[in-house]
């Protein structure tokens, strides 16, 4: 039979096999934006584990829209995916749509941005410690009026990074000023308007901690547009992993997340759940460590 199959160039029908095994061998992945280096690097880690485990990966983008995220999940569920890996959008306030997917018997793993009330495992980084370390570094460099440009306030990642920022200020007896805290969406015009308003304060901030790669990129562009020198007029640090930040002028101080490892950990966890028919594993959270690379954007001359 094997020789005959080779002679006839027979290949198994994947749909028929999936019906027989009750597995499609397909994993769905939803990220806010593939163009974001963080997301693309995480996807690389997911695909690395999935491919070597015999799974295919289907990728969707929410483009930071809750309704699009829900529509993507509905479509993926109709395509009989075996499981989902997701980082939720900036608009996602609850995980009802994820809970409904789990209720259908489809395991879910969240990474980075998570829905805290959703009973599903997650892969995160020590965001609080990362923000704390970066804020302490800015303070140790002599900066006292440190602004924090953050994502939506209801996101867990925002809360954790905000805690690190405020803990560092408290530790150094620096008052927490609400005027230095800005919650931005991911529209450049919105970030530009918010940053210009922030910099009109008298005195203005002397440093910025950016909560994401997209926010950091937009802040850097606006500061350059306004003719402000980094770090002479205002210092800047942020959460981002794109290696291009080493080569811009000035190179930006970065809090790095282990992006590829995040993807690998999420994929390993999900595939284990799929293979063993587990929807709610006992271990809820995998937390990986951040690192900080200090560069010229925060160093006083």
KEKEGU-932169 format. One line per 10 residues: their letters; for each residue x, y, z of N, C-alpha, C, O. Coordinates in steps of 0.2 Angstrom, whole numbers, always signed. Example, Ala and Ser with C-alpha at 12.3 -4.5 7.8 and 13.67 -1.06 7.14 Angstrom:
as	+66/-28/+39/+62/-22/+39/+66/-16/+39/+71/-17/+42  +64/-11/+35/+68/-5/+36/+64/+0/+39/+67/+6/+40
This chain:
xxxxxxxxxx	+4/-6/+0/+0/+0/+0/+4/+6/+0/+3/+11/-3  +10/+6/+4/+14/+12/+4/+17/+13/-3/+18/+19/-5  +20/+8/-6/+22/+9/-13/+17/+11/-18/+19/+15/-22  +11/+9/-17/+6/+11/-22/+4/+18/-20/+3/+22/-25  +4/+20/-14/+3/+27/-12/+8/+32/-15/+7/+37/-18  +15/+30/-15/+20/+34/-18/+19/+34/-26/+20/+39/-29  +18/+28/-29/+17/+28/-36/+11/+33/-38/+12/+36/-43  +6/+33/-34/+0/+37/-36/+1/+44/-34/-3/+49/-35  +7/+46/-30/+8/+52/-27/+3/+55/-23/+0/+60/-23  +0/+50/-19/-5/+51/-14/-3/+55/-8/+2/+54/-5
xxxxxxxxxx	-7/+60/-6/-5/+64/+0/-12/+64/+4/-17/+65/+1  -12/+63/+10/-18/+63/+14/-21/+70/+14/-18/+75/+14  -28/+69/+14/-32/+75/+14/-32/+78/+21/-35/+75/+26  -30/+84/+22/-29/+87/+29/-36/+88/+32/-37/+87/+39  -41/+89/+28/-48/+90/+31/-51/+84/+34/-54/+83/+39  -50/+78/+30/-52/+72/+32/-48/+69/+38/-51/+67/+42  -42/+71/+38/-38/+69/+44/-40/+73/+50/-41/+70/+56  -42/+79/+50/-44/+83/+55/-51/+80/+58/-52/+81/+64  -55/+78/+53/-61/+75/+55/-61/+69/+59/-64/+68/+64  -56/+65/+57/-54/+58/+60/-51/+59/+67/-53/+56/+72
xxxxxxxxxx	-47/+64/+67/-43/+65/+74/-46/+70/+78/-44/+71/+84  -52/+74/+76/-55/+79/+79/-50/+85/+81/-51/+88/+86  -45/+85/+77/-40/+91/+78/-39/+94/+71/-38/+90/+66  -39/+100/+70/-37/+104/+64/-30/+105/+63/-27/+106/+58  -26/+105/+69/-19/+106/+69/-18/+113/+67/-12/+115/+64  -22/+118/+68/-22/+125/+67/-23/+129/+73/-27/+128/+77  -18/+134/+74/-19/+138/+80/-20/+145/+77/-17/+148/+73  -25/+148/+80/-26/+155/+79/-22/+160/+83/-21/+159/+89  -20/+166/+80/-16/+171/+84/-19/+177/+82/-20/+179/+76  -21/+181/+87/-23/+188/+86/-19/+193/+90/-18/+192/+96
xxxxxxxxxx	-16/+198/+86/-12/+203/+89/-15/+210/+87/-18/+210/+82  -13/+215/+91/-15/+222/+89/-13/+224/+82/-17/+227/+78  -6/+223/+81/-4/+225/+74/+3/+221/+73/+8/+222/+77  +3/+218/+67/+9/+214/+65/+15/+219/+64/+20/+217/+65  +14/+225/+61/+19/+229/+60/+23/+231/+66/+29/+233/+66  +20/+231/+72/+23/+232/+78/+29/+226/+80/+27/+220/+79  +35/+229/+81/+40/+224/+81/+39/+219/+87/+41/+213/+86  +36/+221/+93/+35/+217/+98/+30/+211/+96/+32/+205/+97  +25/+213/+92/+20/+207/+90/+23/+203/+85/+22/+197/+85  +27/+205/+80/+30/+201/+75/+35/+197/+78/+36/+191/+76
xxxxxxxxxx	+39/+199/+83/+44/+195/+86/+41/+189/+90/+43/+183/+90  +35/+191/+94/+31/+186/+97/+29/+180/+93/+29/+174/+94  +26/+183/+87/+23/+178/+82/+29/+173/+80/+28/+167/+78  +35/+176/+79/+41/+172/+77/+42/+166/+82/+43/+160/+80  +41/+168/+88/+42/+162/+93/+36/+157/+93/+37/+151/+94  +30/+160/+92/+24/+155/+92/+25/+150/+86/+24/+144/+86  +27/+153/+80/+28/+149/+74/+33/+144/+75/+33/+138/+72  +39/+146/+78/+44/+141/+79/+42/+135/+83/+43/+129/+81  +38/+136/+88/+36/+130/+92/+30/+126/+88/+30/+120/+88  +26/+130/+85/+20/+127/+82/+22/+123/+76/+20/+117/+75
xxxxxxxxxx	+27/+125/+72/+29/+122/+66/+32/+115/+68/+31/+110/+65  +37/+115/+73/+40/+109/+75/+36/+105/+79/+38/+99/+80  +30/+107/+81/+25/+102/+84/+19/+100/+79/+15/+97/+81  +20/+102/+73/+15/+100/+68/+9/+104/+67/+4/+101/+65  +9/+110/+69/+4/+114/+69/+5/+120/+64/+10/+122/+63  -1/+122/+61/-1/+128/+57/-3/+134/+61/-7/+133/+66  -1/+140/+59/-3/+146/+63/-7/+151/+58/-5/+152/+52  -13/+153/+60/-17/+158/+56/-17/+165/+60/-19/+165/+66  -15/+170/+57/-14/+176/+61/-19/+182/+59/-20/+183/+53  -22/+185/+64/-26/+191/+62/-24/+197/+66/-20/+196/+71
xxxxxxxxxx	-26/+203/+64/-24/+209/+68/-31/+212/+70/-36/+212/+66  -31/+215/+76/-37/+218/+78/-36/+226/+77/-41/+229/+77  -30/+228/+75/-29/+235/+74/-32/+239/+79/-34/+245/+78  -31/+237/+85/-33/+240/+92/-40/+242/+92/-43/+246/+96  -44/+238/+88/-52/+239/+89/-55/+232/+92/-54/+227/+90  -59/+234/+97/-63/+228/+100/-67/+224/+96/-67/+218/+96  -71/+228/+92/-76/+225/+87/-72/+220/+82/-75/+215/+80  -67/+222/+80/-63/+218/+75/-60/+212/+78/-60/+207/+75  -58/+213/+85/-55/+207/+88/-61/+202/+89/-60/+196/+88  -67/+204/+91/-73/+200/+92/-74/+196/+85/-75/+190/+85
xxxxxxxxxx	-74/+200/+80/-76/+197/+73/-70/+192/+71/-72/+187/+68  -64/+193/+73/-59/+189/+71/-60/+182/+75/-59/+177/+72  -61/+183/+81/-62/+177/+85/-68/+173/+83/-68/+166/+82  -74/+176/+81/-79/+172/+78/-77/+169/+72/-79/+163/+71  -73/+172/+67/-71/+169/+61/-67/+163/+63/-68/+157/+60  -62/+164/+67/-57/+158/+69/-61/+152/+72/-59/+146/+70  -66/+153/+76/-70/+148/+79/-74/+144/+74/-74/+138/+74  -76/+148/+69/-80/+144/+63/-75/+140/+59/-78/+135/+55  -69/+141/+59/-64/+138/+55/-61/+132/+59/-56/+128/+57  -64/+130/+65/-62/+124/+69/-54/+125/+71/-51/+120/+70
xxxxxxxxxx	-52/+130/+73/-45/+131/+76/-45/+126/+82/-50/+125/+86  -39/+124/+84/-38/+120/+90/-37/+124/+96/-38/+122/+102  -35/+130/+95/-34/+135/+101/-32/+142/+99/-31/+143/+93  -32/+146/+103/-31/+153/+102/-25/+156/+106/-25/+155/+112  -21/+160/+103/-16/+164/+107/-18/+172/+105/-18/+173/+100  -18/+176/+111/-21/+183/+109/-17/+188/+114/-16/+186/+120  -16/+194/+111/-15/+200/+115/-20/+205/+113/-21/+206/+107  -24/+207/+118/-30/+210/+117/-29/+217/+115/-23/+220/+116  -34/+220/+112/-33/+227/+109/-34/+232/+114/-35/+231/+120  -32/+238/+113/-32/+244/+117/-39/+246/+119/-40/+249/+124
xxxxxxxxxx	-44/+243/+116/-51/+245/+117/-54/+239/+121/-60/+240/+124  -51/+234/+122/-54/+228/+126/-55/+229/+133/-49/+229/+137  -61/+230/+136/-62/+231/+143/-64/+225/+147/-63/+224/+153  -66/+220/+143/-68/+213/+147/-67/+207/+142/-66/+208/+136  -67/+201/+145/-65/+196/+141/-71/+191/+139/-70/+185/+139  -77/+194/+139/-83/+190/+138/-82/+185/+132/-84/+179/+131  -80/+188/+126/-79/+185/+120/-74/+179/+120/-75/+174/+117  -69/+180/+125/-64/+175/+126/-67/+169/+130/-66/+163/+129  -71/+171/+135/-74/+166/+139/-79/+162/+135/-80/+156/+136  -82/+165/+131/-87/+161/+126/-83/+156/+122/-86/+151/+121
xxxxxxxxxx	-78/+158/+120/-74/+153/+116/-71/+147/+120/-72/+142/+117  -69/+149/+126/-67/+143/+130/-73/+139/+132/-72/+133/+132  -79/+142/+133/-85/+138/+134/-87/+133/+128/-90/+128/+129  -84/+135/+122/-85/+130/+116/-80/+125/+116/-80/+121/+112  -75/+125/+121/-70/+119/+121/-64/+121/+118/-60/+117/+116  -63/+128/+116/-57/+130/+113/-52/+133/+118/-54/+138/+120  -46/+130/+119/-42/+133/+124/-39/+140/+122/-38/+141/+116  -38/+144/+126/-35/+151/+125/-29/+152/+130/-29/+151/+135  -24/+155/+127/-18/+158/+130/-18/+165/+129/-17/+167/+123  -17/+170/+134/-16/+177/+133/-9/+179/+134/-6/+175/+138
xxxxxxxxxx	-7/+184/+130/+0/+186/+132/+0/+194/+132/-4/+197/+128  +5/+196/+136/+6/+204/+136/+0/+207/+139/-1/+208/+145  -5/+209/+135/-11/+213/+137/-16/+207/+138/-18/+203/+133  -19/+207/+144/-23/+201/+146/-30/+204/+148/-30/+210/+150  -35/+200/+149/-41/+201/+152/-41/+198/+159/-41/+191/+159  -40/+201/+164/-39/+198/+171/-44/+194/+173/-43/+189/+177  -51/+195/+171/-56/+191/+174/-57/+185/+170/-61/+181/+172  -54/+184/+164/-55/+178/+160/-51/+172/+163/-45/+173/+164  -54/+167/+164/-51/+161/+167/-47/+157/+162/-49/+152/+159  -41/+160/+160/-37/+157/+155/-29/+159/+157/-28/+164/+160
xxxxxxxxxx	-25/+154/+155/-18/+156/+157/-15/+161/+153/-18/+163/+148  -10/+164/+155/-7/+170/+152/+1/+170/+152/+4/+167/+157  +4/+173/+147/+11/+174/+147/+13/+181/+148/+11/+185/+143  +16/+183/+153/+17/+191/+154/+24/+192/+156/+28/+187/+157  +26/+198/+156/+33/+200/+159/+32/+204/+165/+27/+206/+167  +38/+205/+169/+37/+208/+175/+37/+216/+174/+42/+220/+175  +31/+218/+171/+31/+225/+169/+32/+230/+175/+34/+235/+174  +29/+228/+181/+30/+233/+186/+37/+234/+188/+39/+240/+189  +41/+229/+188/+48/+229/+189/+52/+233/+184/+56/+237/+185  +50/+232/+178/+53/+235/+172/+52/+243/+172/+56/+247/+171
xxxxxxxxxx	+46/+245/+174/+44/+252/+174/+47/+255/+180/+50/+261/+180  +47/+251/+186/+51/+254/+192/+58/+255/+190/+61/+260/+192  +62/+250/+187/+69/+251/+186/+70/+257/+181/+75/+261/+183  +66/+258/+176/+67/+263/+171/+66/+270/+175/+70/+275/+174  +61/+271/+179/+59/+277/+182/+65/+279/+188/+67/+284/+188  +67/+273/+191/+73/+274/+196/+79/+277/+192/+82/+281/+195  +80/+274/+186/+86/+276/+182/+85/+284/+181/+90/+287/+181  +80/+286/+178/+79/+293/+177/+80/+297/+183/+83/+303/+182  +77/+295/+188/+78/+299/+195/+85/+300/+197/+88/+305/+198  +89/+294/+196/+96/+294/+198/+100/+298/+193/+105/+300/+195
xxxxxxxxxx	+97/+299/+187/+101/+304/+182/+99/+311/+184/+102/+316/+181  +95/+312/+189/+93/+319/+191/+87/+322/+188/+85/+328/+189  +83/+318/+185/+76/+320/+182/+71/+319/+188/+71/+314/+191  +67/+325/+189/+62/+325/+194/+55/+325/+191/+50/+323/+195  +54/+328/+185/+47/+329/+183/+46/+324/+177/+47/+326/+171  +45/+318/+179/+45/+312/+174/+37/+311/+172/+33/+309/+176  +36/+312/+166/+29/+310/+163/+29/+303/+161/+34/+300/+159  +23/+300/+162/+22/+293/+159/+16/+294/+154/+10/+295/+156  +18/+292/+148/+13/+291/+143/+11/+284/+142/+15/+280/+140  +5/+282/+144/+3/+276/+145/-3/+274/+140/-6/+278/+137
xxxxxxxxxx	-4/+267/+140/-10/+265/+136/-17/+266/+140/-17/+269/+145  -22/+263/+137/-28/+263/+141/-28/+261/+148/-25/+256/+150  -31/+265/+152/-30/+264/+160/-33/+257/+162/-31/+255/+167  -38/+254/+158/-41/+248/+161/-37/+241/+159/-38/+236/+161  -32/+242/+155/-27/+237/+153/-23/+234/+159/-20/+239/+162  -22/+228/+159/-18/+225/+165/-11/+228/+164/-7/+230/+169  -8/+228/+158/-1/+230/+157/+0/+237/+159/+5/+239/+161  -6/+241/+158/-5/+249/+160/-5/+249/+167/-1/+253/+170  -9/+245/+171/-9/+246/+178/-3/+243/+181/+0/+247/+186  +0/+238/+178/+7/+236/+181/+12/+241/+180/+16/+242/+184
xxxxxxxxxx	+13/+244/+174/+18/+248/+172/+17/+255/+176/+22/+258/+178  +11/+257/+177/+9/+263/+181/+11/+262/+188/+14/+266/+191  +10/+256/+191/+12/+254/+198/+20/+255/+199/+22/+257/+203  +24/+252/+194/+31/+253/+194/+33/+260/+194/+38/+262/+198  +30/+264/+190/+32/+271/+189/+30/+275/+196/+34/+278/+198  +24/+274/+198/+22/+277/+205/+26/+275/+211/+28/+279/+215  +28/+268/+211/+32/+265/+216/+39/+269/+216/+41/+270/+222  +41/+270/+211/+48/+273/+210/+48/+280/+213/+52/+282/+216  +43/+284/+211/+42/+291/+213/+41/+291/+221/+44/+295/+224  +37/+286/+223/+36/+286/+231/+43/+284/+234/+44/+287/+239
xxxxxxxxxx	+46/+280/+231/+52/+277/+234/+57/+283/+235/+61/+283/+240  +57/+288/+230/+62/+294/+230/+58/+300/+233/+61/+305/+232  +53/+299/+236/+49/+305/+239/+48/+311/+234/+48/+317/+235  +46/+308/+228/+44/+313/+223/+36/+313/+222/+33/+308/+221  +33/+319/+223/+25/+319/+222/+23/+316/+215/+26/+317/+210  +17/+312/+216/+14/+309/+210/+10/+315/+207/+5/+317/+210  +11/+317/+201/+7/+323/+198/+3/+320/+193/+5/+317/+188  -4/+321/+193/-9/+318/+188/-7/+322/+182/-9/+318/+176  -5/+328/+182/-4/+331/+175/+2/+328/+171/+2/+329/+165  +6/+324/+175/+12/+321/+171/+10/+314/+168/+14/+311/+165
xxxxxxxxxx	+3/+312/+170/+1/+305/+167/-4/+306/+162/-9/+309/+162  -2/+303/+156/-7/+304/+150/-8/+297/+147/-4/+293/+146  -15/+296/+146/-17/+289/+143/-19/+291/+136/-23/+295/+134  -15/+287/+131/-16/+289/+124/-18/+283/+121/-17/+277/+122  -22/+284/+115/-24/+279/+111/-18/+278/+106/-13/+282/+106  -19/+274/+100/-14/+273/+96/-14/+277/+89/-12/+275/+84  -17/+283/+90/-18/+287/+84/-13/+293/+85/-13/+296/+90  -9/+294/+80/-3/+298/+80/-6/+305/+82/-3/+309/+86  -11/+307/+79/-14/+314/+80/-16/+315/+87/-15/+320/+90  -19/+310/+90/-21/+310/+97/-14/+311/+102/-14/+315/+106
xxxxxxxxxx	-9/+307/+100/-3/+307/+104/+0/+314/+104/+3/+316/+108  +0/+316/+97/+3/+323/+96/+0/+328/+100/+3/+332/+103  -7/+328/+100/-10/+333/+103/-9/+333/+111/-8/+338/+114  -10/+327/+114/-9/+326/+121/-2/+328/+123/-1/+330/+128  +3/+326/+119/+10/+328/+121/+12/+335/+121/+15/+338/+125  +9/+338/+116/+10/+346/+115/+7/+349/+121/+9/+354/+124  +1/+347/+123/-3/+350/+129/+1/+348/+135/+2/+353/+139  +4/+342/+136/+8/+341/+142/+14/+345/+142/+16/+348/+147  +18/+347/+136/+24/+351/+136/+22/+358/+137/+27/+362/+137  +16/+360/+137/+15/+367/+138/+14/+369/+146/+14/+374/+148
xxxxxxxxxx	+15/+364/+150/+15/+365/+157/+21/+369/+159/+26/+368/+155  +20/+373/+164/+26/+377/+166/+27/+375/+174/+23/+378/+178  +32/+372/+176/+38/+369/+171/+35/+363/+167/+31/+360/+170  +38/+362/+162/+37/+356/+158/+40/+350/+161/+45/+350/+164  +38/+344/+159/+42/+338/+161/+49/+338/+159/+51/+341/+153  +54/+335/+162/+61/+334/+160/+62/+327/+158/+68/+326/+156  +57/+323/+158/+59/+316/+156/+52/+313/+154/+47/+314/+157  +52/+308/+150/+46/+304/+148/+47/+297/+148/+53/+294/+146  +43/+293/+151/+43/+286/+151/+37/+283/+147/+31/+284/+148  +39/+280/+141/+34/+278/+136/+32/+271/+137/+36/+267/+139
xxxxxxxxxx	+25/+269/+137/+23/+263/+139/+23/+258/+134/+21/+252/+135  +24/+260/+127/+24/+255/+122/+29/+257/+116/+30/+263/+116  +30/+253/+112/+34/+255/+106/+31/+260/+102/+34/+265/+100  +24/+259/+100/+21/+264/+96/+20/+271/+99/+21/+276/+96  +19/+271/+106/+19/+277/+109/+26/+280/+109/+27/+286/+108  +31/+276/+110/+38/+279/+110/+40/+282/+104/+43/+287/+103  +38/+278/+98/+39/+281/+91/+36/+288/+90/+39/+292/+88  +30/+288/+92/+26/+294/+91/+29/+300/+95/+29/+306/+93  +30/+298/+101/+33/+304/+106/+40/+306/+103/+41/+312/+103  +44/+302/+101/+51/+304/+98/+50/+308/+92/+53/+313/+91
xxxxxxxxxx	+45/+307/+88/+43/+311/+82/+41/+318/+84/+43/+323/+81  +36/+318/+88/+34/+324/+91/+39/+329/+94/+39/+335/+93  +43/+326/+98/+48/+330/+101/+53/+333/+96/+55/+338/+97  +55/+329/+91/+59/+331/+86/+56/+337/+82/+59/+342/+80  +49/+336/+81/+46/+341/+77/+45/+347/+81/+45/+353/+78  +45/+347/+87/+45/+353/+91/+52/+356/+93/+52/+361/+96  +57/+353/+90/+64/+356/+91/+67/+354/+97/+72/+358/+99  +64/+350/+101/+67/+348/+108/+72/+343/+107/+72/+338/+104  +78/+344/+111/+84/+340/+110/+83/+334/+116/+81/+336/+121  +85/+328/+114/+85/+323/+118/+92/+321/+120/+96/+319/+115
xxxxxxxxxx	+94/+321/+126/+91/+322/+132/+91/+329/+135/+89/+330/+141  +95/+333/+131/+96/+340/+134/+90/+344/+137/+90/+347/+142  +85/+343/+132/+79/+347/+134/+74/+342/+138/+70/+344/+142  +74/+336/+136/+69/+331/+139/+72/+324/+137/+74/+322/+132  +72/+320/+143/+75/+313/+142/+69/+309/+140/+63/+310/+141  +71/+303/+138/+66/+298/+136/+68/+291/+136/+74/+289/+134  +64/+287/+139/+65/+280/+140/+58/+276/+139/+53/+279/+139  +58/+270/+137/+52/+266/+136/+52/+259/+135/+58/+256/+134  +46/+256/+134/+46/+249/+133/+46/+248/+125/+41/+249/+122  +51/+245/+123/+51/+243/+116/+57/+239/+115/+62/+239/+118
xxxxxxxxxx	+57/+235/+110/+62/+230/+108/+65/+230/+101/+69/+226/+100  +62/+235/+97/+65/+235/+90/+72/+237/+90/+74/+243/+93  +77/+234/+87/+84/+235/+87/+85/+242/+84/+91/+244/+85  +81/+244/+80/+82/+251/+76/+83/+256/+81/+87/+261/+79  +81/+256/+87/+81/+261/+92/+89/+262/+95/+90/+267/+98  +93/+257/+93/+100/+258/+95/+103/+263/+90/+109/+265/+92  +100/+264/+84/+104/+267/+79/+101/+274/+77/+104/+278/+73  +96/+276/+80/+93/+283/+79/+97/+288/+83/+101/+286/+88  +96/+294/+82/+100/+299/+86/+95/+303/+90/+91/+307/+88  +96/+303/+97/+100/+298/+100/+97/+291/+101/+91/+290/+101
xxxxxxxxxx	+102/+286/+102/+99/+280/+104/+95/+280/+110/+96/+283/+115  +89/+276/+110/+84/+277/+116/+85/+271/+121/+86/+265/+119  +85/+273/+127/+85/+269/+133/+79/+264/+133/+73/+267/+132  +80/+258/+133/+74/+253/+132/+73/+248/+137/+78/+246/+140  +67/+247/+139/+65/+241/+143/+63/+236/+139/+58/+236/+135  +67/+230/+138/+66/+225/+134/+62/+219/+137/+63/+217/+143  +57/+217/+133/+54/+211/+134/+56/+205/+130/+58/+206/+125  +57/+199/+133/+59/+193/+129/+54/+191/+124/+51/+186/+125  +54/+195/+119/+48/+194/+114/+48/+187/+111/+42/+183/+111  +53/+184/+109/+53/+177/+105/+51/+172/+111/+48/+167/+109
xxxxxxxxxx	+54/+173/+117/+52/+168/+122/+45/+168/+124/+42/+163/+126  +42/+174/+124/+35/+175/+125/+31/+171/+121/+27/+167/+123  +33/+171/+114/+29/+167/+109/+30/+160/+110/+25/+156/+109  +36/+158/+111/+38/+151/+112/+34/+148/+118/+31/+143/+118  +34/+152/+124/+31/+150/+130/+23/+149/+129/+20/+144/+131  +20/+154/+125/+13/+154/+124/+11/+148/+120/+6/+145/+121  +15/+147/+115/+14/+141/+110/+14/+134/+114/+10/+130/+113  +20/+134/+118/+21/+127/+121/+15/+126/+126/+12/+120/+126  +13/+131/+129/+7/+131/+134/+1/+129/+131/-3/+124/+133  -1/+132/+125/-7/+131/+121/-7/+124/+118/-12/+120/+119
xxxxxxxxxx	-1/+122/+116/-1/+115/+112/-2/+109/+118/-5/+104/+116  +1/+111/+124/+0/+106/+129/-7/+105/+131/-10/+100/+132  -11/+111/+131/-18/+111/+133/-22/+107/+127/-26/+103/+129  -20/+108/+121/-23/+105/+116/-22/+98/+116/-27/+94/+115  -16/+96/+117/-15/+88/+116/-18/+85/+122/-19/+79/+122  -18/+88/+128/-21/+84/+134/-28/+87/+136/-31/+85/+141  -31/+90/+131/-38/+92/+132/-39/+96/+138/-44/+94/+142  -35/+101/+140/-36/+105/+146/-38/+112/+144/-35/+115/+140  -43/+114/+147/-45/+121/+146/-43/+126/+152/-42/+132/+150  -42/+123/+158/-40/+127/+163/-34/+124/+167/-35/+121/+172
xxxxxxxxxx	-28/+125/+165/-22/+122/+168/-21/+125/+175/-23/+131/+176  -19/+121/+180/-18/+124/+186/-13/+130/+187/-14/+134/+191  -8/+130/+182/-3/+135/+182/-6/+141/+178/-7/+140/+172  -7/+146/+181/-11/+152/+178/-7/+156/+174/-8/+159/+168  -1/+158/+177/+3/+163/+174/+11/+161/+173/+14/+158/+178  +13/+163/+167/+20/+162/+166/+23/+169/+166/+21/+173/+161  +27/+171/+170/+30/+178/+170/+38/+178/+168/+42/+175/+172  +39/+181/+163/+46/+182/+161/+49/+189/+163/+46/+193/+164  +56/+189/+163/+59/+195/+166/+61/+200/+160/+62/+198/+154  +60/+206/+162/+62/+212/+157/+70/+213/+159/+72/+212/+164
xxxxxxxxxx	+73/+217/+154/+79/+219/+155/+80/+227/+153/+75/+228/+148  +84/+230/+155/+85/+237/+153/+91/+239/+150/+97/+237/+152  +91/+242/+144/+98/+244/+141/+98/+252/+141/+94/+255/+138  +103/+254/+144/+103/+262/+145/+107/+264/+139/+113/+262/+138  +104/+269/+136/+108/+273/+130/+107/+280/+131/+106/+283/+137  +109/+284/+126/+111/+291/+127/+104/+295/+128/+105/+301/+131  +98/+293/+127/+92/+297/+128/+91/+299/+135/+87/+303/+136  +94/+295/+140/+93/+297/+147/+99/+299/+150/+99/+300/+156  +105/+299/+147/+111/+301/+150/+113/+308/+150/+113/+311/+145  +113/+311/+156/+115/+318/+156/+122/+319/+155/+126/+315/+158
x	+124/+324/+151/+131/+325/+149/+135/+329/+154/+141/+331/+153
